[in-house]
Amino acid sequence: MTRIAVLGAGSWGSTFALVLADAGCEVTVWARREETARAIRETHRNPEYLGEVQLPDAVTASAEVAQALEGADGVVLALPTQRLRENLSDWRRAGIDLPPVPVLSLAKGIERGTDQRMSQVIAEAGGVDPARIAVLSGPNLAVEIAARQPSGSVIAAADESIAHTVARWCAAPGFRSYVSQDVVGVEVAGAMKNVIAIAVGAAMGLGYGDNTCATLITRGLAEITRLGVALGGQPATFAGLAGMGDLVATCTSPLSRNHRLGNALGRGLDVEAALAEVGQTAEGVATARAVEELAQSLDIDMPITRSLVGVVDHGVTIEQATSALLSRSVRPE
């Protein structure tokens, strides 16, 4: 039986452990807190993140990362984007290296300060051969997947055989995987949809309707595609599950943390109060800051992203940002 270590016991890491177990894998989750690991071991629940969802018997947990990695045939990294490098570096300083097996990243974001994608952070900070790294993106609302509702995702790796191997890990009923070699496109799409979701959530918080939301989603997809192609991604990726699929789900669902964050901003809360209301990590704010820096260095026009950074960092109101977007000069679509 395939043994997988899932490093990270948040909602998505715990949900993906359920998917892996449903696909026939033995899963050990690494949890930062011993009480979380104990709850998973003894009750097969993670009440902090998944409520009353029952995890399969094949899922266990440890608060010791070395124990979680012992005998693993594969590793899944389910850590927040802005803390991924810190965790990998800390483990290596403690003499704990990731084993020479396929490594799948679930994180969706761009690291602030380096503008690196998660696969680049894993290779650099984790000392992992890039050929062994895969990334996953798609409409991945954890609550629905944990309820075993049908869902699709894209698994991308530079080595196609690695993508197929990872797809076999998570071949659970209702979880449909497609494979790709466009690591850049899948990662950019997964990171950027969080930024656009905040903008759409803010529009809904202001009381704007479907026309506004559809406009933001569509023009947001244009921004995502421009950035992704400039970085080497394939245009077709952004029309698929990792692009449009993930964008629609994240922008329109109240289950999305980034959508809820934007909604709170639209209702007049400041960033700190909005983050407190959401109560869980919402990657879009940090990603927007990183992407704005990256877009400037590449001379790419990303007005929605720029407007969001203006709101969260420079005191621009949602109304002012909206007015600025609408007053832009006429140009071809």
C-alpha positions as a LaTeX table, in Angstrom:
\begin{tabular}{lrrr}
\hline
Residue & $x$ (\AA) & $y$ (\AA) & $z$ (\AA) \\
\hline
Met1 & 0.00 & 0.00 & 0.00 \\
Thr2 & 1.25 & 3.49 & $-0.88$ \\
Arg3 & 2.22 & 5.55 & 2.16 \\
Ile4 & 1.86 & 9.32 & 1.91 \\
Ala5 & 2.98 & 12.00 & 4.36 \\
Val6 & 0.79 & 15.11 & 4.35 \\
Leu7 & 2.67 & 17.98 & 5.96 \\
Gly8 & 0.05 & 20.42 & 7.18 \\
Ala9 & $-3.18$ & 19.78 & 9.09 \\
Gly10 & $-5.29$ & 22.74 & 7.98 \\
Ser11 & $-8.58$ & 22.34 & 6.16 \\
Trp12 & $-7.06$ & 21.58 & 2.75 \\
Gly13 & $-4.33$ & 19.29 & 4.09 \\
Ser14 & $-6.83$ & 17.34 & 6.18 \\
Thr15 & $-9.27$ & 17.15 & 3.27 \\
Phe16 & $-6.58$ & 15.94 & 0.90 \\
Ala17 & $-5.61$ & 13.28 & 3.45 \\
Leu18 & $-9.22$ & 12.07 & 3.21 \\
Val19 & $-8.96$ & 11.97 & $-0.61$ \\
Leu20 & $-5.71$ & 9.99 & $-0.46$ \\
Ala21 & $-7.17$ & 7.51 & 2.02 \\
Asp22 & $-10.30$ & 7.10 & $-0.11$ \\
Ala23 & $-7.94$ & 6.27 & $-3.00$ \\
Gly24 & $-6.37$ & 3.45 & $-0.97$ \\
Cys25 & $-3.29$ & 5.14 & 0.51 \\
Glu26 & $-2.06$ & 5.02 & 4.09 \\
Val27 & $-1.72$ & 8.63 & 5.24 \\
Thr28 & 0.19 & 10.26 & 8.08 \\
Val29 & $-0.59$ & 13.94 & 8.64 \\
Trp30 & 1.96 & 16.21 & 10.28 \\
Ala31 & 0.25 & 18.70 & 12.59 \\
Arg32 & 2.07 & 21.61 & 14.20 \\
Arg33 & 0.16 & 21.14 & 17.46 \\
Glu34 & 0.09 & 17.86 & 19.35 \\
Glu35 & $-3.57$ & 18.33 & 20.31 \\
Thr36 & $-4.50$ & 18.42 & 16.62 \\
Ala37 & $-2.44$ & 15.30 & 15.90 \\
Arg38 & $-4.01$ & 13.53 & 18.88 \\
Ala39 & $-7.54$ & 14.40 & 17.74 \\
Ile40 & $-6.84$ & 12.95 & 14.29 \\
Arg41 & $-5.22$ & 9.81 & 15.72 \\
Glu42 & $-7.80$ & 9.09 & 18.39 \\
Thr43 & $-11.07$ & 10.39 & 16.94 \\
His44 & $-10.31$ & 10.59 & 13.20 \\
Arg45 & $-11.55$ & 14.16 & 13.18 \\
Asn46 & $-9.94$ & 17.59 & 12.90 \\
Pro47 & $-12.58$ & 19.68 & 14.67 \\
Glu48 & $-10.66$ & 22.95 & 14.29 \\
Tyr49 & $-10.84$ & 22.83 & 10.49 \\
Leu50 & $-13.23$ & 20.12 & 9.29 \\
Gly51 & $-15.91$ & 20.14 & 11.96 \\
Glu52 & $-17.69$ & 16.81 & 12.16 \\
Val53 & $-16.14$ & 15.26 & 9.03 \\
Gln54 & $-15.02$ & 11.71 & 9.78 \\
Leu55 & $-11.56$ & 10.93 & 8.41 \\
Pro56 & $-10.94$ & 7.37 & 7.15 \\
Asp57 & $-9.23$ & 4.86 & 9.43 \\
Ala58 & $-6.21$ & 4.91 & 7.10 \\
Val59 & $-5.43$ & 8.48 & 8.25 \\
Thr60 & $-3.24$ & 8.98 & 11.31 \\
Ala61 & $-1.19$ & 11.94 & 12.52 \\
Ser62 & 1.95 & 13.03 & 14.33 \\
Ala63 & 3.36 & 16.28 & 15.66 \\
Glu64 & 6.87 & 15.05 & 14.75 \\
Val65 & 7.70 & 15.69 & 11.10 \\
Ala66 & 10.38 & 12.99 & 11.00 \\
Gln67 & 7.84 & 10.43 & 12.20 \\
Ala68 & 5.32 & 11.56 & 9.60 \\
Leu69 & 7.93 & 11.16 & 6.84 \\
Glu70 & 9.14 & 7.74 & 7.94 \\
Gly71 & 8.66 & 5.18 & 5.16 \\
Ala72 & 6.75 & 7.62 & 2.94 \\
Asp73 & 6.39 & 6.83 & $-0.76$ \\
Gly74 & 5.27 & 10.38 & $-1.41$ \\
Val75 & 5.03 & 13.76 & 0.31 \\
Val76 & 2.23 & 16.32 & 0.11 \\
Leu77 & 3.02 & 19.86 & 1.25 \\
Ala78 & $-0.13$ & 21.57 & 2.56 \\
Leu79 & 1.43 & 24.59 & 4.24 \\
Pro80 & 0.57 & 28.29 & 3.88 \\
Thr81 & 2.44 & 29.96 & 1.03 \\
Gln82 & 4.24 & 32.56 & 3.12 \\
Arg83 & 5.39 & 29.96 & 5.71 \\
Leu84 & 6.50 & 27.21 & 3.34 \\
Arg85 & 10.14 & 28.33 & 3.10 \\
Glu86 & 10.39 & 28.80 & 6.88 \\
Asn87 & 9.16 & 25.28 & 7.58 \\
Leu88 & 11.37 & 23.63 & 4.97 \\
Ser89 & 14.42 & 25.55 & 6.18 \\
Asp90 & 13.72 & 24.75 & 9.82 \\
Trp91 & 13.41 & 21.04 & 9.08 \\
Arg92 & 16.64 & 20.97 & 7.11 \\
Arg93 & 18.49 & 22.79 & 9.89 \\
Ala94 & 17.19 & 20.09 & 12.23 \\
Gly95 & 18.64 & 17.43 & 9.92 \\
Ile96 & 15.26 & 16.44 & 8.44 \\
Asp97 & 15.26 & 16.30 & 4.64 \\
Leu98 & 12.32 & 15.35 & 2.47 \\
Pro99 & 12.87 & 11.80 & 1.16 \\
Pro100 & 13.74 & 11.22 & $-2.54$ \\
Val101 & 10.12 & 10.60 & $-3.55$ \\
Pro102 & 7.54 & 12.61 & $-5.51$ \\
Val103 & 6.55 & 15.82 & $-3.70$ \\
Leu104 & 3.17 & 17.45 & $-4.35$ \\
Ser105 & 2.50 & 21.09 & $-3.47$ \\
Leu106 & $-1.06$ & 22.12 & $-2.56$ \\
Ala107 & $-0.12$ & 25.73 & $-1.76$ \\
Lys108 & $-1.51$ & 28.41 & $-4.07$ \\
Gly109 & 0.43 & 31.64 & $-3.93$ \\
Ile110 & 3.55 & 33.63 & $-4.81$ \\
Glu111 & 6.19 & 34.17 & $-2.14$ \\
Arg112 & 6.55 & 37.80 & $-1.21$ \\
Gly113 & 10.10 & 39.12 & $-1.32$ \\
Thr114 & 11.35 & 36.55 & $-3.83$ \\
Asp115 & 8.36 & 36.45 & $-6.24$ \\
Gln116 & 8.91 & 32.70 & $-6.43$ \\
Arg117 & 6.30 & 30.09 & $-7.17$ \\
Met118 & 5.89 & 27.28 & $-4.66$ \\
Ser119 & 7.71 & 24.69 & $-6.76$ \\
Gln120 & 10.71 & 27.04 & $-6.83$ \\
Val121 & 10.58 & 27.50 & $-3.06$ \\
Ile122 & 10.41 & 23.74 & $-2.54$ \\
Ala123 & 13.40 & 23.15 & $-4.79$ \\
Glu124 & 15.47 & 25.91 & $-3.22$ \\
Ala125 & 14.56 & 25.76 & 0.47 \\
Gly126 & 13.74 & 22.05 & 0.59 \\
Gly127 & 16.62 & 20.84 & $-1.56$ \\
Val128 & 14.19 & 18.85 & $-3.71$ \\
Asp129 & 15.04 & 17.88 & $-7.29$ \\
Pro130 & 12.62 & 19.95 & $-9.47$ \\
Ala131 & 11.92 & 16.84 & $-11.53$ \\
Arg132 & 10.24 & 15.27 & $-8.48$ \\
Ile133 & 7.94 & 18.23 & $-7.77$ \\
Ala134 & 4.28 & 18.31 & $-8.79$ \\
Val135 & 1.67 & 21.00 & $-8.19$ \\
Leu136 & $-2.11$ & 20.79 & $-7.97$ \\
Ser137 & $-4.78$ & 23.36 & $-8.74$ \\
Gly138 & $-8.45$ & 23.43 & $-9.66$ \\
Pro139 & $-11.79$ & 24.18 & $-8.04$ \\
Asn140 & $-10.76$ & 22.84 & $-4.63$ \\
Leu141 & $-13.21$ & 24.11 & $-2.02$ \\
Ala142 & $-12.23$ & 21.87 & 0.88 \\
Val143 & $-15.66$ & 21.62 & 2.50 \\
Glu144 & $-17.25$ & 20.22 & $-0.66$ \\
Ile145 & $-14.41$ & 17.79 & $-1.34$ \\
Ala146 & $-14.53$ & 16.61 & 2.28 \\
Ala147 & $-18.24$ & 15.93 & 1.71 \\
Arg148 & $-17.12$ & 13.78 & $-1.24$ \\
Gln149 & $-18.89$ & 15.90 & $-3.83$ \\
Pro150 & $-17.54$ & 15.45 & $-7.39$ \\
Ser151 & $-14.55$ & 17.67 & $-8.21$ \\
Gly152 & $-11.77$ & 17.95 & $-10.77$ \\
Ser153 & $-8.18$ & 19.17 & $-10.53$ \\
Val154 & $-5.02$ & 19.44 & $-12.60$ \\
Ile155 & $-1.74$ & 17.88 & $-11.46$ \\
Ala156 & 1.29 & 19.32 & $-13.24$ \\
Ala157 & 4.90 & 18.18 & $-13.18$ \\
Ala158 & 7.80 & 18.76 & $-15.54$ \\
Asp159 & 8.22 & 14.97 & $-15.65$ \\
Glu160 & 4.92 & 13.60 & $-16.95$ \\
Ser161 & 5.48 & 10.26 & $-15.20$ \\
Ile162 & 5.56 & 12.08 & $-11.84$ \\
Ala163 & 2.23 & 13.75 & $-12.65$ \\
His164 & 0.70 & 10.34 & $-13.43$ \\
Thr165 & 2.14 & 8.85 & $-10.23$ \\
Val166 & 0.62 & 11.62 & $-8.11$ \\
Ala167 & $-2.69$ & 11.31 & $-9.97$ \\
Arg168 & $-2.81$ & 7.63 & $-8.96$ \\
Trp169 & $-2.34$ & 8.61 & $-5.29$ \\
Cys170 & $-5.55$ & 10.62 & $-5.30$ \\
Ala171 & $-7.70$ & 8.58 & $-7.69$ \\
Ala172 & $-10.61$ & 8.57 & $-5.23$ \\
Pro173 & $-14.27$ & 8.25 & $-6.22$ \\
Gly174 & $-15.48$ & 11.73 & $-7.10$ \\
Phe175 & $-12.00$ & 13.29 & $-7.30$ \\
Arg176 & $-11.02$ & 13.48 & $-10.97$ \\
Ser177 & $-7.41$ & 14.36 & $-11.84$ \\
Tyr178 & $-6.02$ & 15.56 & $-15.15$ \\
Val179 & $-2.27$ & 15.71 & $-15.80$ \\
Ser180 & $-0.16$ & 18.47 & $-17.34$ \\
Gln181 & 3.46 & 19.47 & $-17.76$ \\
Asp182 & 2.66 & 23.18 & $-17.48$ \\
Val183 & 3.89 & 23.72 & $-13.93$ \\
Val184 & 4.21 & 27.48 & $-14.40$ \\
Gly185 & 0.69 & 27.92 & $-15.78$ \\
Val186 & $-0.97$ & 25.79 & $-13.12$ \\
Glu187 & 0.86 & 27.57 & $-10.30$ \\
Val188 & 0.20 & 31.08 & $-11.61$ \\
Ala189 & $-3.47$ & 30.28 & $-12.14$ \\
Gly190 & $-3.82$ & 28.83 & $-8.65$ \\
Ala191 & $-2.10$ & 31.80 & $-7.04$ \\
Met192 & $-3.77$ & 34.59 & $-8.96$ \\
Lys193 & $-7.36$ & 33.39 & $-8.60$ \\
Asn194 & $-7.13$ & 34.30 & $-4.90$ \\
Val195 & $-6.37$ & 37.90 & $-5.82$ \\
Ile196 & $-9.32$ & 38.18 & $-8.19$ \\
Ala197 & $-11.58$ & 36.44 & $-5.65$ \\
Ile198 & $-10.92$ & 39.23 & $-3.14$ \\
Ala199 & $-11.88$ & 41.80 & $-5.76$ \\
Val200 & $-15.10$ & 39.95 & $-6.63$ \\
Gly201 & $-15.94$ & 39.46 & $-2.96$ \\
Ala202 & $-15.44$ & 43.18 & $-2.36$ \\
Ala203 & $-17.81$ & 44.00 & $-5.21$ \\
Met204 & $-20.45$ & 41.72 & $-3.71$ \\
Gly205 & $-19.88$ & 43.25 & $-0.27$ \\
Leu206 & $-20.64$ & 46.64 & $-1.79$ \\
Gly207 & $-23.90$ & 45.24 & $-3.15$ \\
Tyr208 & $-22.91$ & 45.10 & $-6.80$ \\
Gly209 & $-24.57$ & 42.42 & $-8.91$ \\
Asp210 & $-23.79$ & 39.72 & $-11.43$ \\
Asn211 & $-22.69$ & 42.06 & $-14.23$ \\
Thr212 & $-19.94$ & 43.52 & $-12.05$ \\
Cys213 & $-18.81$ & 40.11 & $-10.83$ \\
Ala214 & $-18.77$ & 38.63 & $-14.34$ \\
Thr215 & $-16.75$ & 41.58 & $-15.58$ \\
Leu216 & $-14.19$ & 41.22 & $-12.79$ \\
Ile217 & $-13.89$ & 37.46 & $-13.30$ \\
Thr218 & $-13.43$ & 37.80 & $-17.04$ \\
Arg219 & $-10.95$ & 40.67 & $-16.87$ \\
Gly220 & $-9.26$ & 38.93 & $-13.96$ \\
Leu221 & $-8.72$ & 35.90 & $-16.18$ \\
Ala222 & $-7.10$ & 38.20 & $-18.74$ \\
Glu223 & $-4.68$ & 39.45 & $-16.06$ \\
Ile224 & $-3.89$ & 35.91 & $-14.92$ \\
Thr225 & $-3.24$ & 34.78 & $-18.48$ \\
Arg226 & $-0.98$ & 37.75 & $-19.29$ \\
Leu227 & 1.19 & 37.07 & $-16.25$ \\
Gly228 & 1.24 & 33.30 & $-16.73$ \\
Val229 & 2.21 & 33.46 & $-20.40$ \\
Ala230 & 4.92 & 36.04 & $-19.67$ \\
Leu231 & 6.40 & 33.63 & $-17.13$ \\
Gly232 & 6.31 & 30.71 & $-19.58$ \\
Gly233 & 2.86 & 29.17 & $-18.99$ \\
Gln234 & 0.69 & 27.78 & $-21.79$ \\
Pro235 & $-2.38$ & 29.86 & $-22.76$ \\
Ala236 & $-4.67$ & 26.80 & $-22.83$ \\
Thr237 & $-4.00$ & 26.12 & $-19.14$ \\
Phe238 & $-5.85$ & 29.28 & $-18.14$ \\
Ala239 & $-9.04$ & 28.18 & $-19.90$ \\
Gly240 & $-9.08$ & 24.86 & $-18.01$ \\
Leu241 & $-9.71$ & 23.62 & $-14.49$ \\
Ala242 & $-6.60$ & 25.25 & $-13.00$ \\
Gly243 & $-7.52$ & 28.57 & $-14.58$ \\
Met244 & $-11.17$ & 29.32 & $-15.25$ \\
Gly245 & $-12.41$ & 26.41 & $-13.12$ \\
Asp246 & $-10.59$ & 27.46 & $-9.97$ \\
Leu247 & $-11.32$ & 31.14 & $-10.66$ \\
Val248 & $-15.09$ & 30.66 & $-10.88$ \\
Ala249 & $-15.27$ & 28.52 & $-7.74$ \\
Thr250 & $-13.10$ & 30.83 & $-5.65$ \\
Cys251 & $-14.69$ & 34.06 & $-6.85$ \\
Thr252 & $-18.31$ & 33.04 & $-6.42$ \\
Ser253 & $-18.44$ & 30.76 & $-3.38$ \\
Pro254 & $-18.86$ & 31.97 & 0.22 \\
Leu255 & $-16.83$ & 28.88 & 1.15 \\
Ser256 & $-13.77$ & 30.64 & $-0.29$ \\
Arg257 & $-11.71$ & 32.46 & 2.34 \\
Asn258 & $-10.51$ & 35.02 & $-0.18$ \\
His259 & $-14.06$ & 35.70 & $-1.34$ \\
Arg260 & $-15.13$ & 36.20 & 2.29 \\
Leu261 & $-12.17$ & 38.48 & 2.91 \\
Gly262 & $-13.12$ & 40.63 & $-0.06$ \\
Asn263 & $-16.74$ & 40.69 & 1.04 \\
Ala264 & $-15.69$ & 42.01 & 4.45 \\
Leu265 & $-13.58$ & 44.72 & 2.80 \\
Gly266 & $-16.54$ & 45.69 & 0.65 \\
Arg267 & $-18.68$ & 46.03 & 3.78 \\
Gly268 & $-16.22$ & 48.57 & 5.13 \\
Leu269 & $-13.87$ & 46.53 & 7.36 \\
Asp270 & $-10.16$ & 47.28 & 7.23 \\
Val271 & $-7.72$ & 44.50 & 6.29 \\
Glu272 & $-6.93$ & 43.43 & 9.85 \\
Ala273 & $-10.59$ & 43.25 & 10.84 \\
Ala274 & $-11.47$ & 41.43 & 7.62 \\
Leu275 & $-8.73$ & 38.85 & 8.19 \\
Ala276 & $-9.93$ & 38.37 & 11.76 \\
Glu277 & $-13.49$ & 37.80 & 10.53 \\
Val278 & $-12.32$ & 35.14 & 8.07 \\
Gly279 & $-10.32$ & 33.47 & 10.83 \\
Gln280 & $-8.15$ & 31.35 & 8.51 \\
Thr281 & $-5.29$ & 32.00 & 6.11 \\
Ala282 & $-6.38$ & 33.90 & 3.00 \\
Glu283 & $-3.43$ & 33.88 & 0.61 \\
Gly284 & $-4.70$ & 36.56 & $-1.77$ \\
Val285 & $-3.45$ & 39.67 & 0.05 \\
Ala286 & 0.20 & 38.60 & 0.21 \\
Thr287 & $-0.01$ & 37.20 & $-3.31$ \\
Ala288 & $-1.39$ & 40.49 & $-4.65$ \\
Arg289 & 1.58 & 42.34 & $-3.16$ \\
Ala290 & 4.05 & 39.86 & $-4.66$ \\
Val291 & 2.33 & 39.85 & $-8.04$ \\
Glu292 & 2.25 & 43.65 & $-8.25$ \\
Glu293 & 6.04 & 43.70 & $-7.79$ \\
Leu294 & 6.45 & 40.92 & $-10.36$ \\
Ala295 & 4.15 & 42.64 & $-12.87$ \\
Gln296 & 6.11 & 45.89 & $-12.55$ \\
Ser297 & 9.39 & 44.09 & $-13.20$ \\
Leu298 & 7.90 & 42.43 & $-16.29$ \\
Asp299 & 6.04 & 45.58 & $-17.44$ \\
Ile300 & 2.68 & 43.78 & $-17.43$ \\
Asp301 & $-0.56$ & 45.73 & $-16.96$ \\
Met302 & $-2.56$ & 44.23 & $-14.07$ \\
Pro303 & $-5.09$ & 46.90 & $-13.01$ \\
Ile304 & $-7.28$ & 44.72 & $-10.76$ \\
Thr305 & $-4.26$ & 43.49 & $-8.82$ \\
Arg306 & $-2.87$ & 47.01 & $-8.58$ \\
Ser307 & $-6.20$ & 48.34 & $-7.34$ \\
Leu308 & $-6.40$ & 45.65 & $-4.66$ \\
Val309 & $-2.94$ & 46.51 & $-3.37$ \\
Gly310 & $-4.04$ & 50.14 & $-3.26$ \\
Val311 & $-6.95$ & 49.16 & $-1.03$ \\
Val312 & $-5.04$ & 46.91 & 1.38 \\
Asp313 & $-1.82$ & 48.94 & 1.60 \\
His314 & $-2.43$ & 52.54 & 0.59 \\
Gly315 & $-5.79$ & 53.58 & 2.01 \\
Val316 & $-7.68$ & 53.54 & $-1.28$ \\
Thr317 & $-11.40$ & 52.88 & $-0.76$ \\
Ile318 & $-13.23$ & 50.17 & $-2.70$ \\
Glu319 & $-15.34$ & 52.89 & $-4.31$ \\
Gln320 & $-12.24$ & 54.79 & $-5.44$ \\
Ala321 & $-10.67$ & 51.63 & $-6.82$ \\
Thr322 & $-13.85$ & 50.82 & $-8.73$ \\
Ser323 & $-14.04$ & 54.33 & $-10.15$ \\
Ala324 & $-10.42$ & 54.16 & $-11.28$ \\
Leu325 & $-10.99$ & 50.83 & $-13.05$ \\
Leu326 & $-14.09$ & 52.13 & $-14.83$ \\
Ser327 & $-12.38$ & 55.36 & $-15.95$ \\
Arg328 & $-9.49$ & 53.62 & $-17.71$ \\
Ser329 & $-9.12$ & 54.61 & $-21.37$ \\
Val330 & $-10.93$ & 52.63 & $-24.04$ \\
Arg331 & $-8.82$ & 49.86 & $-25.55$ \\
Pro332 & $-9.27$ & 46.58 & $-27.42$ \\
Glu333 & $-10.41$ & 43.67 & $-25.24$ \\
\hline
\end{tabular}
